[in-house]
Amino acid sequence: MKKFQLLSLLFLGFLAMVFWRVSVMEKTMDAEDYLSLGIEKGSQGMHDEAINLFKQALTINPDLVPAYLALGNAYGNTRNYKNSINAYKEGIQLNPRHKDVPRMEMNIAWISHVAHDDETAILYTKKAIQSYTDRNDYKGVAEAGFRLRMFENKK
């Protein structure tokens, strides 16, 4: 009987230690964690789930510019172009010098092109060219220049 009580006590102690360790090691998710998880879900085609994760990231850190890019991409993948453009514009407005701004500008240009709004497509492509130039990203300048030529020739 004493042996059983001793084993029970040791087992309960072991369980208590395991639960304590799990609770100490458990980490709450930060904005970057939600962003990473959203990107993962988006790459799996789970765009609505990704949108919710990007929104959670922005609730925690509204200054996380890459989350606006990812949110805009996810909205675009669900063909919700209005919200896609709004997400990109929020990210651009938040930090016009951020490295992701030219990509957001190019995405706005492409969505505008798809929506047959050539003026906006040309405007944002020119903005992207300037943003790429400011960052000495000549590959980006060349790609945006090619797009601009395509949009202008369509007119």
C-alpha positions as CSV (number, residue, x, y, z in Angstrom):
1,M,0.0,0.0,0.0
2,K,2.8,2.4,0.9
3,K,4.5,1.5,-2.4
4,F,1.3,2.4,-4.3
5,Q,1.0,5.8,-2.4
6,L,4.6,6.6,-3.1
7,L,4.2,5.8,-6.8
8,S,1.0,7.9,-6.9
9,L,2.7,10.8,-5.2
10,L,5.7,10.6,-7.6
11,F,3.4,10.4,-10.6
12,L,1.4,13.4,-9.4
13,G,4.6,15.3,-8.9
14,F,5.8,14.4,-12.4
15,L,2.4,15.6,-13.9
16,A,2.7,18.8,-11.9
17,M,6.2,19.4,-13.2
18,V,5.1,18.7,-16.8
19,F,2.1,21.1,-16.6
20,W,4.3,23.8,-15.0
21,R,6.9,23.5,-17.7
22,V,4.4,23.6,-20.5
23,S,2.7,26.7,-19.0
24,V,6.1,28.5,-18.6
25,M,7.2,27.6,-22.1
26,E,3.9,28.5,-23.7
27,K,4.4,31.7,-25.6
28,T,1.7,34.2,-26.6
29,M,1.8,35.0,-30.3
30,D,3.0,38.4,-31.3
31,A,2.2,40.3,-34.5
32,E,5.0,38.7,-36.5
33,D,3.8,35.3,-35.5
34,Y,0.4,36.0,-36.8
35,L,1.9,37.4,-40.0
36,S,4.0,34.3,-40.5
37,L,1.1,32.0,-39.9
38,G,-1.1,34.0,-42.3
39,I,1.6,33.8,-45.0
40,E,1.7,30.0,-44.5
41,K,-2.1,29.7,-44.6
42,G,-2.2,31.9,-47.8
43,S,0.4,29.7,-49.5
44,Q,-1.9,26.8,-48.8
45,G,-4.8,28.6,-50.5
46,M,-6.6,29.3,-47.2
47,H,-7.0,33.0,-48.0
48,D,-9.9,33.8,-45.7
49,E,-8.0,32.3,-42.8
50,A,-4.9,34.3,-43.8
51,I,-7.0,37.5,-43.9
52,N,-8.1,37.0,-40.3
53,L,-4.5,36.3,-39.2
54,F,-3.2,39.4,-40.9
55,K,-5.9,41.4,-39.2
56,Q,-4.9,40.0,-35.9
57,A,-1.3,41.0,-36.6
58,L,-2.4,44.5,-37.4
59,T,-4.5,44.7,-34.2
60,I,-1.4,43.9,-32.2
61,N,0.9,46.1,-34.2
62,P,-0.8,48.6,-36.6
63,D,2.6,49.8,-37.8
64,L,3.6,46.4,-39.3
65,V,3.8,47.4,-43.0
66,P,4.5,43.8,-44.3
67,A,1.1,42.8,-42.8
68,Y,-0.6,45.4,-45.0
69,L,1.2,44.0,-48.1
70,A,0.2,40.4,-47.1
71,L,-3.4,41.5,-46.3
72,G,-3.7,43.2,-49.7
73,N,-2.4,40.1,-51.4
74,A,-4.8,37.9,-49.6
75,Y,-7.8,40.2,-50.5
76,G,-6.5,40.1,-54.1
77,N,-6.5,36.3,-54.1
78,T,-10.2,36.4,-53.0
79,R,-10.9,38.9,-55.7
80,N,-11.8,41.5,-53.1
81,Y,-10.0,44.2,-55.0
82,K,-11.4,47.2,-53.2
83,N,-10.1,46.0,-49.8
84,S,-6.9,44.9,-51.5
85,I,-6.2,48.4,-52.7
86,N,-7.2,49.9,-49.4
87,A,-4.8,47.6,-47.5
88,Y,-1.9,48.6,-49.8
89,K,-2.7,52.3,-49.5
90,E,-2.8,52.1,-45.7
91,G,0.6,50.4,-45.7
92,I,2.0,53.1,-48.1
93,Q,0.5,55.9,-46.1
94,L,1.9,54.5,-42.8
95,N,5.5,54.5,-44.0
96,P,6.2,55.7,-47.6
97,R,9.9,54.8,-47.2
98,H,9.3,51.2,-46.3
99,K,11.0,48.6,-48.6
100,D,7.6,47.0,-49.5
101,V,6.0,50.2,-50.8
102,P,7.1,49.7,-54.5
103,R,5.5,46.3,-54.5
104,M,2.3,47.6,-53.0
105,E,2.3,50.4,-55.7
106,M,2.8,47.8,-58.4
107,N,0.0,45.7,-57.0
108,I,-2.3,48.7,-57.0
109,A,-1.3,49.3,-60.6
110,W,-2.0,45.7,-61.7
111,I,-5.4,45.6,-59.9
112,S,-6.3,48.9,-61.6
113,H,-5.2,47.5,-64.9
114,V,-7.4,44.4,-64.4
115,A,-10.3,46.7,-63.5
116,H,-9.7,48.7,-66.7
117,D,-8.7,51.8,-64.8
118,D,-5.7,52.7,-67.0
119,E,-5.2,56.1,-65.5
120,T,-4.7,54.7,-62.0
121,A,-2.6,51.8,-63.3
122,I,-0.3,54.3,-65.0
123,L,-0.2,56.6,-62.0
124,Y,0.8,53.9,-59.6
125,T,3.3,52.3,-62.0
126,K,5.0,55.7,-62.2
127,K,5.0,56.0,-58.4
128,A,6.6,52.5,-58.2
129,I,9.3,53.5,-60.7
130,Q,10.1,56.5,-58.5
131,S,10.1,54.3,-55.3
132,Y,12.3,51.7,-56.9
133,T,14.6,54.5,-58.1
134,D,14.8,56.0,-54.6
135,R,15.9,52.6,-53.4
136,N,18.5,52.1,-56.2
137,D,16.5,49.0,-57.2
138,Y,17.2,49.0,-60.9
139,K,15.7,45.6,-61.6
140,G,12.4,47.0,-60.1
141,V,12.7,50.1,-62.2
142,A,13.1,47.9,-65.3
143,E,10.1,45.7,-64.4
144,A,7.9,48.7,-63.6
145,G,9.1,50.5,-66.8
146,F,8.1,47.4,-68.8
147,R,4.7,47.4,-67.2
148,L,4.3,51.1,-67.8
149,R,5.0,50.6,-71.5
150,M,2.4,47.8,-71.5
151,F,-0.3,50.0,-69.8
152,E,0.4,53.1,-72.0
153,N,0.3,51.0,-75.2
154,K,-3.1,49.6,-74.2
155,K,-4.6,53.1,-74.1
